[in-house]
């Protein structure tokens, strides 16, 4: 399910993006995309509760000119169905630092070379509440 799309942003390296939402009971998956547009993503973060053969796994990827990059899987899965969630992202030329609920952090390489994030999109079953830039 398409979610909220924010365009014409100007998020520069070192700025923090925070996305808040509610995860409904029975959620199969949701995604947060950061980049230039739908075909050029610095980060595609897909929280998979039970979909595509993955159970309670976060799958991250990038997309450069419509071509998917190499997947990275994160097994720390702090998301809970039926409750609120908050994710934050800080990027630079080398990587994106992702902070999950419970302050667990991991890094995803900036394989696209994008320096400025102009596009944020949520997808799937996340009930979007807010995005903040700082």
Secondary structure, 3 states (H helix, E strand, C coil): CEEEEECCCCECCCCEEEEEEEECCCCCEEEEEEEEECCEEEEEEEEEEEECCEEEEEEEEEEECCEECCCEEECCCCCCCCEEEEEEEEECCCEEEEECHHHCEEEEECCCCCCCECEEEEEECEEEEEEEEC
